[in-house]
Amino acid sequence: MAVGTMISLGLYFLVMLGIGWYSFKESDTNVEGYMLGGRKLGPAVTALSAGASDMSGWMLMGLPGAMYVAGISAMWIAVGLTIGAFANYILVAPRLRVYTEIANNAITLPDYFENRFADNSRMLRVIASVVIVIFFTLYTSSGVVAGGKLFESSFNLSYELGLYVTAGVVVAYTLIGGFMAVSMTDFVQGCIMFLSLILVPIVVIMNLGGLSDANAIITDINPNLFALFTDASTNTALSTIGIISLLAWGLGYFGQPHIIVRFMAIRSVKEVPVARRIGMSWMIMSIIGALFTGLYGMAYVSQQDGVSIDPETIFIYLSQLLFHPLIGGFLLAAILAAIMSTISSQLLVTSSSLTSDFYQVFLRKDASEKELVIAGRISVIVVAAVAIALAYDRDSTILSLVSNAWAGFGAAFGPLVIFSLFDRHMTRAAAFAGMITGAVTVLLWIYLPISIGGQSLSAWMYEIVPGFILSSIAIVVVSKITQPRENVKETFEKFEEALHHQQNVI
């Protein structure tokens, strides 16, 4: 590894750890301070933290790789995600910020579900927490695997060392600084990702002789690379079901705990519009940069004799070939930033669930604030250790399970979150029905041995579509035949009054 690259990466790790220490010194010592940053996030940190924790390595590796192979038909998933993220800011962000505070100051999503529906049985909290702990441990593990493979392929270091370095740095700043550290590091990591995704495609296009020459090279390779409704990898037209499936990725946003927890932590409702403008601008520009990296990166590779690369490594390839080692190290840090920002968010959400939804509920009902913060830190270490252990098995089915986790969360929690924020008549039974129907539908859709036109159900249509629809139907039907508790209606009225008041202040 070049000295310049090592210097850049060393500086990156030091900055991350420094932010962790700063957050530790500045944050409140109570559990709300550790898990939600005391609800003091500014709009810029909220926006980039939500974006960075969402995008992970998909932004710098997955999306450019898809563009490299399939051409601009790969952008449908990006369009769906952009629409979903915008809708999330409009529909969920302001309401969830107000309702979680009204509903007994809920600091986790399962906590919110329990308080919203006055669930004395605590089963809503438990089921939601189990879903979060299982999926996010797997999610975290997939991020650690990505870090291990990055160290192995780019730095010629051992895979195992990559696991420990990636997980170690993330655990260190998450452990020390909690939610505030995670959010502030996400902000910095989001800035690094943004700059890199603007810089790389510009340099590539310049190396190809400008935009018109680059476009001519792509057209010569395959005109379908510029066809919006044709998959250039097969030169076949996209089906309507296929386009709907790609767009439906956007539905997942409403149910992702590591994203919507940011809305719970923003300082006030009046700052949500600012966060939305910053977050959406960042997302749109970054996605365009990722798409251009894949498309024009493919054109660049085609001009190099005898070069063949894994499409998903195009960003790594370009960063090592076209830039000075110092800049190349910064660009590799961008990939690490994407991976680590997601791992840290998932670690903290899982830790929050283990602490607030299991430890405090079942083991230590009278635990002090200090004790809960310590329990939260221990939970971070435990989840990270399990994730590393799972990551040791390179050939495990973790990555395939994680590919379905977005759909699982989206279908199980998405309709539940939306209806709980808008429908005063929604009942506890409906919440159970919606969550279980969504999760079970996704699992059956993935694993049932049924095929349509020679394709598995999951390949024919993305599982979030039936999962989200059936979960919504279950919520509506069960709400019609059951009655909400009186105090639930009263809390909803308080929420609407508080929301109206805060929105009028804006």
C-alpha positions as CSV (number, residue, x, y, z in Angstrom):
1,M,0.0,0.0,0.0
2,A,1.4,3.5,-0.9
3,V,2.5,5.7,1.9
4,G,0.0,8.4,0.8
5,T,-2.9,6.0,1.0
6,M,-1.8,4.9,4.5
7,I,-1.6,8.6,5.6
8,S,-5.1,9.3,4.3
9,L,-6.7,6.3,5.9
10,G,-4.8,6.9,9.2
11,L,-6.1,10.5,9.3
12,Y,-9.6,9.2,8.5
13,F,-9.6,6.7,11.5
14,L,-8.1,9.4,13.8
15,V,-10.9,11.9,12.9
16,M,-13.6,9.2,13.5
17,L,-12.1,8.4,17.0
18,G,-11.7,12.1,17.8
19,I,-15.4,12.7,17.1
20,G,-16.3,9.8,19.4
21,W,-14.2,11.4,22.2
22,Y,-15.7,14.8,21.6
23,S,-19.2,13.4,21.6
24,F,-18.5,11.6,24.9
25,K,-17.4,14.9,26.5
26,E,-20.3,16.9,25.2
27,S,-23.3,14.4,25.5
28,D,-25.6,13.9,28.4
29,T,-24.9,11.0,30.7
30,N,-28.5,9.7,30.7
31,V,-29.9,7.0,28.5
32,E,-31.7,9.5,26.2
33,G,-28.4,11.3,25.7
34,Y,-26.6,8.1,24.8
35,M,-29.4,6.6,22.6
36,L,-30.9,9.7,21.0
37,G,-28.3,12.5,21.6
38,G,-30.7,14.2,23.9
39,R,-32.9,15.1,20.9
40,K,-30.5,17.9,20.0
41,L,-29.5,17.1,16.4
42,G,-29.3,20.0,14.0
43,P,-30.9,19.7,10.5
44,A,-27.6,19.2,8.6
45,V,-26.4,16.4,10.9
46,T,-29.9,14.8,10.9
47,A,-30.0,14.8,7.1
48,L,-26.5,13.5,6.3
49,S,-26.6,11.0,9.2
50,A,-29.9,9.6,7.9
51,G,-28.5,9.5,4.3
52,A,-25.1,8.0,5.2
53,S,-26.5,5.3,7.5
54,D,-28.9,4.4,4.8
55,M,-26.7,4.2,1.7
56,S,-23.8,2.0,3.0
57,G,-21.5,0.4,0.5
58,W,-24.4,0.1,-2.0
59,M,-23.9,3.7,-3.0
60,L,-20.2,3.3,-3.9
61,M,-20.1,-0.3,-5.0
62,G,-23.6,-1.8,-5.7
63,L,-25.2,1.0,-7.7
64,P,-22.1,1.8,-9.9
65,G,-21.8,-1.9,-10.5
66,A,-25.4,-2.2,-11.6
67,M,-25.0,0.8,-13.9
68,Y,-21.7,-0.7,-15.3
69,V,-23.6,-3.9,-16.4
70,A,-27.1,-2.8,-17.2
71,G,-26.8,0.9,-18.3
72,I,-29.2,3.6,-17.2
73,S,-32.1,1.1,-16.8
74,A,-30.4,0.5,-13.4
75,M,-31.5,3.9,-12.3
76,W,-35.1,2.8,-11.6
77,I,-34.1,1.6,-8.1
78,A,-32.4,5.0,-7.5
79,V,-35.6,6.8,-8.6
80,G,-37.7,4.6,-6.2
81,L,-35.3,5.3,-3.3
82,T,-35.3,9.0,-3.9
83,I,-39.1,9.2,-4.0
84,G,-39.3,7.0,-0.8
85,A,-36.8,9.1,1.1
86,F,-38.7,12.3,0.2
87,A,-42.0,10.8,1.2
88,N,-40.4,9.7,4.5
89,Y,-39.4,13.3,5.3
90,I,-42.9,14.6,4.5
91,L,-45.0,11.9,6.1
92,V,-43.0,10.4,8.9
93,A,-40.3,12.8,10.1
94,P,-42.4,15.6,11.7
95,R,-45.1,13.4,13.1
96,L,-42.7,10.8,14.6
97,R,-40.6,13.5,16.2
98,V,-43.7,14.9,18.0
99,Y,-45.4,11.6,18.8
100,T,-42.4,9.8,20.3
101,E,-42.0,12.7,22.8
102,I,-45.8,12.8,23.6
103,A,-45.9,9.0,23.9
104,N,-44.0,8.8,27.2
105,N,-40.7,10.1,25.6
106,A,-40.1,6.9,23.5
107,I,-36.5,6.5,22.5
108,T,-36.7,3.3,20.4
109,L,-39.1,2.2,17.7
110,P,-40.4,-0.8,19.8
111,D,-40.8,1.7,22.7
112,Y,-42.9,3.9,20.5
113,F,-45.1,1.1,19.4
114,E,-45.8,0.0,23.0
115,N,-46.6,3.6,24.2
116,R,-48.6,4.5,21.1
117,F,-51.0,1.6,21.6
118,A,-50.8,1.4,25.4
119,D,-49.7,-2.3,25.2
120,N,-49.5,-3.4,28.8
121,S,-48.7,-7.0,27.6
122,R,-45.4,-5.6,26.2
123,M,-45.7,-8.2,23.3
124,L,-45.6,-5.4,20.6
125,R,-42.3,-4.2,22.0
126,V,-40.9,-7.8,22.3
127,I,-41.8,-8.9,18.8
128,A,-40.5,-5.7,17.2
129,S,-37.3,-5.9,19.2
130,V,-36.7,-9.5,18.2
131,V,-37.1,-8.5,14.5
132,I,-34.6,-5.6,15.0
133,V,-32.0,-7.6,16.9
134,I,-32.0,-10.6,14.5
135,F,-32.0,-8.6,11.2
136,F,-29.5,-5.9,12.4
137,T,-27.0,-8.4,13.8
138,L,-27.0,-9.9,10.3
139,Y,-26.9,-6.5,8.7
140,T,-24.0,-5.5,10.9
141,S,-22.2,-8.7,10.0
142,S,-22.6,-8.0,6.3
143,G,-20.9,-4.6,6.8
144,V,-18.0,-6.1,8.6
145,V,-17.6,-8.6,5.8
146,A,-17.5,-5.7,3.3
147,G,-14.8,-4.1,5.4
148,G,-12.8,-7.3,5.5
149,K,-13.0,-7.8,1.7
150,L,-12.1,-4.1,1.1
151,F,-8.9,-4.5,3.2
152,E,-8.1,-7.7,1.4
153,S,-8.6,-6.6,-2.2
154,S,-7.3,-3.0,-1.9
155,F,-4.6,-3.1,0.8
156,N,-3.3,-6.6,0.4
157,L,-4.0,-7.3,4.1
158,S,-5.6,-10.3,5.6
159,Y,-9.4,-10.6,5.5
160,E,-9.5,-11.2,9.3
161,L,-7.4,-8.1,10.0
162,G,-9.9,-6.1,8.0
163,L,-12.8,-7.5,10.1
164,Y,-11.2,-6.4,13.3
165,V,-10.0,-2.9,12.1
166,T,-13.4,-2.1,10.6
167,A,-15.4,-3.3,13.5
168,G,-12.9,-2.0,16.1
169,V,-12.9,1.6,15.0
170,V,-16.7,1.6,14.7
171,V,-17.2,0.0,18.1
172,A,-14.7,2.4,19.7
173,Y,-16.5,5.7,18.7
174,T,-20.0,4.1,19.1
175,L,-19.1,2.8,22.5
176,I,-17.6,6.1,23.7
177,G,-19.9,8.7,22.2
178,G,-23.2,6.9,21.6
179,F,-25.8,8.4,19.3
180,M,-24.2,11.8,19.1
181,A,-20.9,10.2,18.0
182,V,-22.7,8.0,15.4
183,S,-24.6,10.9,14.0
184,M,-21.6,13.3,13.8
185,T,-19.3,10.6,12.3
186,D,-22.1,9.9,9.8
187,F,-22.2,13.6,8.9
188,V,-18.4,13.6,8.2
189,Q,-18.7,10.3,6.3
190,G,-21.6,11.6,4.3
191,C,-19.5,14.6,3.2
192,I,-16.6,12.3,2.2
193,M,-19.0,10.1,0.2
194,F,-20.5,13.2,-1.5
195,L,-17.1,14.7,-2.5
196,S,-15.8,11.4,-3.8
197,L,-18.9,10.7,-5.9
198,I,-18.6,14.2,-7.5
199,L,-14.8,14.0,-8.0
200,V,-14.5,10.5,-9.6
201,P,-17.0,10.8,-12.5
202,I,-15.7,14.3,-13.4
203,V,-12.1,13.0,-13.6
204,V,-13.1,9.9,-15.6
205,I,-15.1,12.0,-18.1
206,M,-12.1,14.4,-18.5
207,N,-9.8,11.4,-19.1
208,L,-12.2,10.2,-21.9
209,G,-11.9,13.5,-23.7
210,G,-15.1,15.2,-22.4
211,L,-18.8,14.3,-22.2
212,S,-19.5,14.0,-25.9
213,D,-16.5,11.7,-26.6
214,A,-17.4,9.6,-23.5
215,N,-21.0,9.2,-24.7
216,A,-19.8,8.2,-28.2
217,I,-17.7,5.4,-26.7
218,I,-20.6,4.1,-24.7
219,T,-22.9,4.2,-27.7
220,D,-20.3,2.3,-29.7
221,I,-20.2,-0.4,-27.0
222,N,-24.0,-0.9,-26.8
223,P,-26.6,1.7,-27.6
224,N,-28.9,0.0,-25.1
225,L,-26.7,1.3,-22.3
226,F,-28.6,4.6,-22.8
227,A,-32.1,2.9,-23.0
228,L,-34.2,3.5,-19.9
229,F,-36.5,0.6,-20.4
230,T,-34.0,-2.0,-21.7
231,D,-31.6,-4.0,-19.6
232,A,-28.3,-3.6,-21.5
233,S,-26.8,-6.7,-19.9
234,T,-29.4,-8.9,-21.7
235,N,-30.7,-6.4,-24.3
236,T,-34.2,-7.3,-23.2
237,A,-37.0,-4.9,-22.3
238,L,-37.8,-4.4,-18.6
239,S,-41.3,-5.7,-17.7
240,T,-43.8,-3.5,-15.9
241,I,-43.6,-5.8,-12.9
242,G,-39.8,-5.4,-13.0
243,I,-40.0,-1.6,-13.0
244,I,-42.6,-1.7,-10.1
245,S,-40.3,-3.9,-8.1
246,L,-37.3,-1.6,-8.6
247,L,-39.4,1.5,-7.7
248,A,-40.8,-0.3,-4.7
249,W,-37.5,-0.2,-2.9
250,G,-38.6,3.3,-1.8
251,L,-41.4,1.7,0.3
252,G,-38.7,0.3,2.6
253,Y,-37.8,3.7,4.0
254,F,-40.9,3.9,6.2
255,G,-39.8,0.9,8.3
256,Q,-36.0,1.2,8.6
257,P,-35.3,1.7,12.4
258,H,-31.7,3.1,11.8
259,I,-33.1,5.8,9.5
260,I,-36.3,6.9,11.2
261,V,-34.6,7.1,14.6
262,R,-32.9,10.2,13.2
263,F,-36.3,11.9,13.0
264,M,-36.9,11.1,16.6
265,A,-33.6,12.9,17.5
266,I,-33.9,16.2,15.6
267,R,-34.1,19.4,17.7
268,S,-37.6,20.4,16.6
269,V,-40.2,20.0,13.9
270,K,-39.5,23.4,12.5
271,E,-36.0,22.1,11.4
272,V,-37.4,19.1,9.4
273,P,-37.9,21.1,6.2
274,V,-34.3,22.3,6.3
275,A,-33.1,18.7,7.0
276,R,-35.2,17.5,4.1
277,R,-33.7,20.0,1.6
278,I,-30.2,19.2,2.7
279,G,-30.8,15.4,2.8
280,M,-32.5,15.2,-0.6
281,S,-29.9,17.4,-2.3
282,W,-27.2,15.2,-0.9
283,M,-29.0,12.0,-1.9
284,I,-29.8,13.1,-5.5
285,M,-26.3,14.5,-6.2
286,S,-24.6,11.4,-4.7
287,I,-26.9,9.0,-6.7
288,I,-26.1,10.8,-9.9
289,G,-22.4,10.6,-9.1
290,A,-22.7,6.9,-8.4
291,L,-24.6,6.3,-11.7
292,F,-22.0,8.3,-13.7
293,T,-19.2,6.5,-12.0
294,G,-20.5,3.1,-13.2
295,L,-21.5,4.2,-16.7
296,Y,-18.4,6.3,-17.6
297,G,-16.1,4.0,-15.6
298,M,-17.3,1.2,-17.9
299,A,-16.4,3.4,-20.9
300,Y,-12.9,4.0,-19.4
301,V,-12.2,0.3,-18.7
302,S,-13.3,-0.5,-22.3
303,Q,-10.4,1.7,-23.5
304,Q,-7.8,-0.3,-21.5
305,D,-6.5,-3.3,-23.4
306,G,-7.1,-6.7,-21.7
307,V,-8.5,-5.2,-18.5
308,S,-11.4,-7.1,-16.9
309,I,-12.8,-6.1,-13.5
310,D,-15.6,-7.0,-11.1
311,P,-18.2,-4.3,-12.0
312,E,-18.8,-3.6,-8.3
313,T,-15.2,-2.7,-7.8
314,I,-15.2,0.0,-10.5
315,F,-15.0,2.8,-7.9
316,I,-12.0,1.2,-6.2
317,Y,-10.3,0.6,-9.6
318,L,-10.7,4.2,-10.7
319,S,-9.6,5.6,-7.4
320,Q,-6.3,3.6,-7.5
321,L,-5.6,4.3,-11.2
322,L,-6.5,7.9,-11.8
323,F,-5.5,9.6,-8.6
324,H,-2.5,10.4,-6.4
325,P,-2.1,8.0,-3.5
326,L,-3.2,10.7,-1.0
327,I,-6.4,11.3,-3.0
328,G,-6.8,7.6,-3.7
329,G,-6.6,6.9,0.1
330,F,-9.3,9.6,0.6
331,L,-11.5,7.8,-2.0
332,L,-11.0,4.4,-0.3
333,A,-11.9,6.1,3.0
334,A,-15.1,7.0,1.3
335,I,-16.0,3.4,0.8
336,L,-15.0,2.7,4.4
337,A,-17.2,5.7,5.4
338,A,-20.1,4.2,3.6
339,I,-19.6,0.8,5.3
340,M,-18.9,2.2,8.8
341,S,-21.7,4.7,8.9
342,T,-24.2,1.9,8.4
343,I,-22.6,-0.5,10.8
344,S,-22.5,2.2,13.6
345,S,-26.2,3.1,13.1
346,Q,-27.2,-0.5,13.2
347,L,-25.0,-1.3,16.2
348,L,-26.6,1.5,18.2
349,V,-30.2,0.7,17.2
350,T,-29.6,-3.0,18.2
351,S,-28.0,-1.9,21.4
352,S,-30.9,0.4,22.1
353,S,-33.4,-2.4,21.7
354,L,-31.4,-4.8,23.9
355,T,-31.1,-2.2,26.6
356,S,-34.5,-0.5,26.6
357,D,-36.6,-3.3,25.3
358,F,-35.1,-6.4,27.1
359,Y,-32.7,-5.4,29.9
360,Q,-34.8,-2.6,31.4
361,V,-38.2,-4.3,30.8
362,F,-37.4,-7.9,31.9
363,L,-34.2,-7.8,34.0
364,R,-33.8,-4.4,35.7
365,K,-37.0,-2.4,35.8
366,D,-35.6,0.0,38.3
367,A,-32.2,0.4,36.6
368,S,-30.5,3.8,37.0
369,E,-29.7,6.0,34.0
370,K,-26.0,5.3,34.5
371,E,-26.6,1.6,34.6
372,L,-28.7,1.7,31.4
373,V,-25.9,3.6,29.6
374,I,-23.4,0.9,30.7
375,A,-25.8,-1.8,29.6
376,G,-26.0,0.0,26.2
377,R,-22.2,0.0,25.8
378,I,-22.0,-3.7,26.7
379,S,-24.7,-4.4,24.2
380,V,-22.6,-2.7,21.5
381,I,-19.7,-5.0,22.2
382,V,-21.8,-8.1,22.3
383,V,-23.6,-7.4,19.0
384,A,-20.2,-6.5,17.3
385,A,-18.6,-9.7,18.6
386,V,-21.5,-11.8,17.2
387,A,-21.3,-9.9,13.9
388,I,-17.5,-10.6,13.7
389,A,-18.0,-14.3,14.5
390,L,-20.6,-14.6,11.7
391,A,-18.4,-12.7,9.3
392,Y,-15.6,-15.3,9.7
393,D,-17.7,-17.6,7.6
394,R,-17.2,-16.0,4.2
395,D,-19.5,-18.6,2.5
396,S,-22.4,-18.2,5.0
397,T,-25.8,-17.2,3.8
398,I,-25.6,-13.9,5.7
399,L,-25.4,-11.7,2.7
400,S,-28.4,-13.3,1.0
401,L,-30.4,-12.9,4.2
402,V,-29.4,-9.2,4.5
403,S,-30.5,-8.6,0.9
404,N,-34.0,-9.3,2.1
405,A,-33.8,-7.4,5.4
406,W,-34.7,-4.1,3.7
407,A,-38.0,-5.7,2.5
408,G,-38.5,-7.4,5.9
409,F,-38.3,-4.1,7.8
410,G,-40.2,-2.2,5.2
411,A,-43.1,-4.6,5.2
412,A,-43.2,-5.3,8.9
413,F,-42.7,-1.8,10.2
414,G,-43.5,0.5,7.3
415,P,-47.3,0.4,7.2
416,L,-47.4,0.2,11.0
417,V,-45.4,3.4,11.3
418,I,-47.5,5.3,8.7
419,F,-50.9,4.2,10.0
420,S,-49.9,4.8,13.6
421,L,-49.1,8.4,12.8
422,F,-52.2,9.1,10.7
423,D,-55.0,6.9,11.9
424,R,-56.5,7.7,15.3
425,H,-58.7,4.6,15.1
426,M,-55.8,2.1,14.7
427,T,-55.7,-0.5,17.4
428,R,-53.1,-2.6,19.2
429,A,-54.6,-5.8,17.5
430,A,-54.1,-4.1,14.1
431,A,-50.5,-3.3,14.9
432,F,-49.9,-6.9,15.7
433,A,-51.7,-8.0,12.6
434,G,-49.8,-5.6,10.3
435,M,-46.3,-6.4,11.7
436,I,-46.7,-10.2,11.6
437,T,-48.5,-10.2,8.2
438,G,-45.8,-8.0,6.6
439,A,-42.9,-10.1,8.0
440,V,-44.5,-13.5,7.2
441,T,-45.4,-12.4,3.7
442,V,-41.8,-11.4,2.9
443,L,-40.4,-14.7,4.3
444,L,-43.0,-16.8,2.4
445,W,-42.4,-14.8,-0.8
446,I,-38.7,-15.5,-0.5
447,Y,-38.7,-19.2,0.5
448,L,-41.9,-20.7,-0.9
449,P,-40.9,-23.2,-3.8
450,I,-43.3,-21.5,-6.2
451,S,-42.3,-20.2,-9.7
452,I,-44.0,-17.8,-12.2
453,G,-42.8,-18.0,-15.7
454,G,-39.8,-20.1,-14.6
455,Q,-38.8,-17.4,-12.0
456,S,-39.0,-17.7,-8.2
457,L,-41.6,-15.4,-6.6
458,S,-38.8,-13.1,-5.3
459,A,-37.2,-12.8,-8.8
460,W,-40.6,-12.2,-10.4
461,M,-41.6,-9.4,-8.0
462,Y,-39.7,-7.8,-5.1
463,E,-41.1,-9.2,-1.9
464,I,-41.7,-5.8,-0.3
465,V,-44.6,-5.2,-2.8
466,P,-46.9,-8.0,-1.5
467,G,-45.6,-7.6,2.0
468,F,-46.4,-3.9,2.2
469,I,-49.8,-4.3,0.6
470,L,-51.0,-7.2,2.7
471,S,-49.7,-5.6,5.9
472,S,-51.6,-2.4,5.1
473,I,-54.8,-4.4,4.4
474,A,-54.4,-6.3,7.7
475,I,-54.1,-3.1,9.6
476,V,-57.2,-1.5,8.0
477,V,-59.4,-4.7,8.4
478,V,-58.4,-5.4,12.0
479,S,-58.8,-1.7,13.0
480,K,-62.4,-1.9,11.6
481,I,-63.4,-4.8,13.8
482,T,-61.5,-3.8,17.0
483,Q,-61.7,-0.7,19.3
484,P,-58.7,1.4,20.4
485,R,-58.4,2.1,24.1
486,E,-59.7,5.4,25.4
487,N,-56.3,6.7,26.6
488,V,-54.9,5.9,23.2
489,K,-57.4,8.3,21.6
490,E,-56.6,11.0,24.2
491,T,-52.8,10.6,23.5
492,F,-53.5,10.9,19.7
493,E,-55.4,14.1,20.3
494,K,-52.6,15.5,22.4
495,F,-50.2,14.6,19.6
496,E,-52.3,16.4,16.9
497,E,-52.5,19.5,19.1
498,A,-48.8,19.5,19.7
499,L,-48.1,18.9,16.0
500,H,-50.4,21.7,15.0
501,H,-48.9,24.1,17.5
502,Q,-45.3,23.3,16.4
503,Q,-46.1,23.5,12.7
504,N,-47.8,26.9,13.3
505,V,-44.7,28.2,15.0
506,I,-42.7,27.4,11.9
